[in-house]
Amino acid sequence: MQAAGTDRPATIHDIAAICGVAASTVSRALSTPDRVNIRTRARIEAAAAELNYTPNSQAKALSSGRTGAVGVLVPDITNPFYFDLIRGTQLQLKAAGYTQLLVDTEESDEVEASTMEQLRKSADGIIVAASRLSDESLLAAAAKIPMVTINRDVAGVPAVVIDTPSATTQALDHLISLGHTRIAYMAGPLTSQSSTLRWTALAAAAEDRGVEVRRLGPFAPKTQSGA
């Protein structure tokens, strides 16, 4: 991919010099080939192959307004809960022709917010798992870059969510079937919408079934937290 006699990568200007055409013609031939004469296009493609030319992704992004990348933000990439999610988004994005930009937001709303701002220029969209931001902050961010949230439901933002009430009730019924009548709930971070929804569903189901539930925490979602 080096230009003849140099150590630098080949550019469209090198291809243009070989073919005797303008650099803009080379750019059109490689990005929108239907707009260039078939013979000229063939010469340009042959020269590009000879020089091992690789398009500059940053320049392409500037001209097209697209980067071909999607940011995937998770609170903690070492948490096993997210392993399948990370692999799943990777496979789906790859199949759609996108590159996944994985970011660990460190269970921090500040890191999450700053990352979203940075990705506005380097990604075509973002997928945010278990966001620690407020609804207002997520709505503001979604107005600037396409966004999908996972396990976080905010009106106006596309989301993939778990049926928390049903899942929590099933877990409670299982414990009751084993003979337990005093249940402890290990709560997650105060900023976790999922944790709040689970507790709300658990408390309501426990009252209906006449069993005692006690909320402990909040705890960070890590084994080091001692929960």
C-alpha positions as CSV (number, residue, x, y, z in Angstrom):
1,M,0.0,0.0,0.0
2,Q,3.1,2.3,-0.3
3,A,3.5,4.8,-3.1
4,A,6.3,4.1,-5.6
5,G,9.7,5.1,-4.3
6,T,8.4,6.1,-0.8
7,D,7.5,4.6,2.5
8,R,4.2,6.3,2.8
9,P,0.8,4.8,2.1
10,A,-0.6,5.3,-1.4
11,T,-3.2,8.0,-1.8
12,I,-5.8,8.9,-4.4
13,H,-3.3,11.5,-5.7
14,D,-0.8,8.7,-6.5
15,I,-3.6,6.8,-8.4
16,A,-4.6,9.9,-10.2
17,A,-1.0,10.5,-11.4
18,I,-0.7,7.0,-12.8
19,C,-4.1,7.2,-14.6
20,G,-3.8,10.8,-15.8
21,V,-7.0,11.9,-14.1
22,A,-8.0,14.2,-11.4
23,A,-8.0,13.0,-7.7
24,S,-11.7,13.8,-7.6
25,T,-12.3,11.3,-10.4
26,V,-10.4,8.6,-8.5
27,S,-12.5,9.4,-5.4
28,R,-15.7,9.0,-7.4
29,A,-14.5,5.8,-9.1
30,L,-13.8,4.2,-5.8
31,S,-16.8,5.4,-3.8
32,T,-19.5,5.8,-6.4
33,P,-18.3,3.8,-9.4
34,D,-21.5,4.2,-11.5
35,R,-20.6,7.8,-11.9
36,V,-17.4,7.1,-13.8
37,N,-16.8,5.9,-17.3
38,I,-16.3,2.1,-17.2
39,R,-12.9,2.2,-19.0
40,T,-11.6,5.0,-16.7
41,R,-12.9,3.2,-13.7
42,A,-11.1,0.0,-14.8
43,R,-7.8,1.8,-15.1
44,I,-8.3,3.4,-11.7
45,E,-9.2,0.1,-10.0
46,A,-6.1,-1.6,-11.6
47,A,-3.8,1.2,-10.4
48,A,-5.4,1.0,-6.9
49,A,-4.7,-2.7,-6.8
50,E,-1.2,-2.3,-8.0
51,L,-0.4,0.3,-5.3
52,N,-2.2,-1.8,-2.6
53,Y,-4.3,1.3,-1.9
54,T,-6.5,1.2,1.2
55,P,-9.0,4.0,1.7
56,N,-8.4,6.4,4.6
57,S,-11.2,5.6,7.0
58,Q,-11.1,9.1,8.6
59,A,-11.3,10.8,5.2
60,K,-14.1,8.5,4.1
61,A,-16.0,9.4,7.3
62,L,-15.6,13.1,6.6
63,S,-16.9,12.8,3.1
64,S,-19.7,10.4,3.8
65,G,-20.7,11.4,7.3
66,R,-20.5,7.8,8.4
67,T,-17.8,5.9,10.3
68,G,-19.0,2.3,10.0
69,A,-18.6,1.9,13.7
70,V,-21.1,1.6,16.6
71,G,-20.1,2.2,20.2
72,V,-21.2,-0.4,22.8
73,L,-21.1,0.9,26.4
74,V,-21.3,-1.5,29.3
75,P,-20.8,-0.7,33.0
76,D,-18.3,-3.4,33.7
77,I,-16.8,-5.7,31.0
78,T,-15.6,-8.2,33.7
79,N,-19.2,-8.8,34.8
80,P,-20.2,-12.2,33.4
81,F,-23.7,-10.9,32.9
82,Y,-22.4,-8.9,29.9
83,F,-20.3,-11.6,28.2
84,D,-23.1,-12.9,25.9
85,L,-24.3,-9.3,25.3
86,I,-20.9,-8.2,24.1
87,R,-20.5,-11.2,21.9
88,G,-24.0,-10.9,20.5
89,T,-23.7,-7.2,19.6
90,Q,-20.3,-8.0,18.0
91,L,-21.8,-10.7,15.8
92,Q,-24.8,-8.7,14.8
93,L,-22.9,-5.5,14.0
94,K,-20.3,-7.5,12.0
95,A,-23.1,-9.1,10.0
96,A,-24.5,-5.6,9.3
97,G,-21.1,-4.3,8.1
98,Y,-20.2,-2.3,11.3
99,T,-17.2,-2.4,13.7
100,Q,-17.9,-2.6,17.4
101,L,-16.3,-0.1,19.6
102,L,-16.5,-1.6,23.1
103,V,-16.2,0.8,26.1
104,D,-16.2,-0.1,29.8
105,T,-17.8,2.9,31.6
106,E,-16.6,1.7,35.0
107,E,-20.0,2.0,36.6
108,S,-19.6,5.7,36.3
109,D,-22.2,8.2,35.0
110,E,-19.4,10.7,34.3
111,V,-17.4,8.2,32.2
112,E,-20.6,7.2,30.4
113,A,-21.5,10.8,29.6
114,S,-18.0,11.8,28.4
115,T,-17.8,8.6,26.3
116,M,-21.1,9.4,24.6
117,E,-19.8,12.9,23.7
118,Q,-16.6,11.5,22.3
119,L,-18.4,8.9,20.2
120,R,-20.6,11.5,18.5
121,K,-17.6,12.1,16.1
122,S,-16.3,8.5,15.9
123,A,-19.4,6.3,15.7
124,D,-22.6,6.1,13.7
125,G,-24.6,5.2,16.8
126,I,-24.3,3.7,20.3
127,I,-25.8,0.8,22.3
128,V,-25.9,1.5,26.0
129,A,-26.3,-1.3,28.6
130,A,-27.7,-0.6,32.0
131,S,-27.0,3.1,31.8
132,R,-26.3,5.0,35.0
133,L,-27.4,8.3,33.6
134,S,-30.7,10.0,34.3
135,D,-33.6,9.8,31.9
136,E,-33.0,13.5,31.0
137,S,-29.4,12.9,30.2
138,L,-30.1,9.9,28.0
139,L,-32.8,11.8,26.1
140,A,-30.3,14.7,25.5
141,A,-27.6,12.3,24.3
142,A,-30.1,10.4,22.1
143,A,-30.9,13.7,20.4
144,K,-27.3,14.0,19.3
145,I,-26.5,10.4,18.2
146,P,-28.7,7.3,17.4
147,M,-29.0,5.3,20.5
148,V,-30.5,2.0,21.8
149,T,-30.5,1.2,25.5
150,I,-30.4,-2.3,27.0
151,N,-32.1,-3.0,30.3
152,R,-33.0,0.6,30.7
153,D,-36.4,1.9,29.6
154,V,-36.6,5.6,28.7
155,A,-39.6,7.0,26.8
156,G,-38.5,8.2,23.4
157,V,-35.4,6.0,23.3
158,P,-35.4,2.6,21.5
159,A,-34.8,-0.1,24.1
160,V,-34.3,-3.8,24.7
161,V,-35.6,-4.7,28.2
162,I,-36.1,-7.7,30.4
163,D,-39.6,-8.4,31.7
164,T,-38.5,-7.6,35.2
165,P,-41.9,-8.0,37.1
166,S,-42.5,-11.5,35.6
167,A,-38.9,-12.6,36.2
168,T,-38.8,-11.3,39.8
169,T,-42.2,-12.9,40.6
170,Q,-41.0,-16.3,39.2
171,A,-37.9,-16.1,41.4
172,L,-40.0,-15.3,44.5
173,D,-42.4,-18.1,43.7
174,H,-39.5,-20.6,43.4
175,L,-38.2,-19.6,46.9
176,I,-41.7,-19.9,48.4
177,S,-42.1,-23.4,46.8
178,L,-38.9,-24.4,48.7
179,G,-40.6,-23.3,52.0
180,H,-38.9,-19.9,52.4
181,T,-41.1,-17.1,53.9
182,R,-38.4,-14.5,54.8
183,I,-36.6,-13.2,51.7
184,A,-33.7,-10.8,51.4
185,Y,-33.1,-8.7,48.4
186,M,-29.5,-7.6,47.6
187,A,-30.0,-4.2,46.0
188,G,-27.8,-2.9,43.3
189,P,-26.6,0.8,42.8
190,L,-29.1,3.5,43.6
191,T,-28.7,4.7,40.0
192,S,-29.6,1.2,38.6
193,Q,-33.1,1.3,37.1
194,S,-33.1,-2.5,37.0
195,S,-32.5,-2.8,40.7
196,T,-35.3,-0.4,41.5
197,L,-37.7,-2.2,39.2
198,R,-36.8,-5.6,40.7
199,W,-37.4,-4.3,44.3
200,T,-40.7,-2.7,43.3
201,A,-41.9,-5.9,41.7
202,L,-40.6,-8.1,44.6
203,A,-42.2,-6.0,47.3
204,A,-45.6,-6.1,45.5
205,A,-45.5,-9.8,44.8
206,A,-44.4,-10.5,48.4
207,E,-47.3,-8.5,49.8
208,D,-49.7,-10.5,47.6
209,R,-48.3,-13.8,48.8
210,G,-48.0,-12.8,52.5
211,V,-44.2,-13.3,52.8
212,E,-41.6,-11.0,54.3
213,V,-39.0,-9.3,52.1
214,R,-36.1,-7.2,53.3
215,R,-34.0,-4.9,51.2
216,L,-30.2,-4.9,51.8
217,G,-27.7,-2.6,50.2
218,P,-27.2,-0.8,47.9
219,F,-24.2,-2.9,46.7
220,A,-21.9,-2.4,43.7
221,P,-22.4,-5.3,41.2
222,K,-19.0,-6.8,42.0
223,T,-17.9,-9.7,44.2
224,Q,-15.6,-7.3,46.1
225,S,-18.6,-5.4,47.4
226,G,-19.2,-8.3,49.8
227,A,-22.8,-8.9,48.8
